[in-house]
Amino acid sequence: MDKITLVSSLIMFGTAGLIAGVVYHELCWWRRMRCLEQQLLTQQQLIELLEAEIHNGALQRLAFLIRELQIHELSQQELLQHLRSVYQDVQAALSIDKSH
């Protein structure tokens, strides 16, 4: 093999190695981005679930409690019972979020 062929081969293999390295780097970057996008989507879904859970539970109970207080007079014991129930609803919703 003459020197020109040898140099050409080395340049070709070096270029192919460089291209393979760049492609590998880009594929790794693409996979990391996809993973981050999936994590972001999962977090967004959890936030929406938590918002719905709190809205459909605790906020509805608080709205009911406010209406009841405006219409009827509740005893302190009844009020505490309702507030404890709302508190437990919020705690349950937050524990659902932490388990995911």
N, C-alpha and C positions, 0 to 999 in steps of 0.2 A: 504494500500500500504506500503510495507516495505521500509526501507531506501535505499537499493541497487536499487530497481526499481525506486524510486524517484530520486536518483542521476543519474542513467542511463538516465531517461527521461529528466532531466535538461541538462545533457551533450548533448543529442541528439538534444533537442530544441535549445540549445545554438549554437551547430555546424550548425544546419539548418539556424538559424538566421545569423550567420557569413557568411555562403555560400551565402545566399540571399543578404546580404550587399555587398559582393564582386562582385556578378553578377550584381547588380544594379549599382555599381560604374563603372564596366567595360562597361555596356551598355551606361551609360552617357558619358563616355570617347569616346566610339565608335561613338556616335551621334555627339559629338563636333568635332571629327576628320572628319566625313563626311561633316559637315557644313563648316569647314575650307577648305576642299578639293573643295567643291562646290564654295565657295567664291574665291578661287584661280583660278579655272577654269573660272569663270565669269570675273575676272580681266584679265586673259590671253586673253579671247575672246575680251574684250574691247580694250586691247592694240593692238591686231591684226586688229581690225576694224579701230582703229585710225590710225595705220600705213598705212593701205590700203587707207583710206580716204585722208590722207596727200599725199601719193605717187601718187594716181590717180588724185589728184586735184592740190595742190600747187606745188609739185615737177615737175609735167608735165608742168605746166605753166612757172615755172622758167627755165626749159630746153628749152622751146619754146622761151622765152624771150632772153636767152643767144644766141641761134641760130640766132634770128632776129637781135640782136645787132651785131653779127659777120658779117651778110650778108648785112643788111641795117642800115642806120643811123636813129635812132628814135629821135624824139624831146623829150625834157625834159617832156613835158606834156603827151606824149604817154607812156614814161617810167614810170612816176608816176601813170598813169592810170593802167598799167599792174601790177605794184608793189602793188597798193592798192587792186587790185583784188586778188592777191596771199595772201595778208595779210588777207583779208576777208575770203578766203577759209580756211586758217589755223584757224582763229577764229571760223568759223562754225564747223570745225572738232573738235576743243577743246570743244566747247559747247555741241556737241553730247556726248563726253566722260563724261562731268560733269553731264549730265542729266540721265545717267545710274547709 
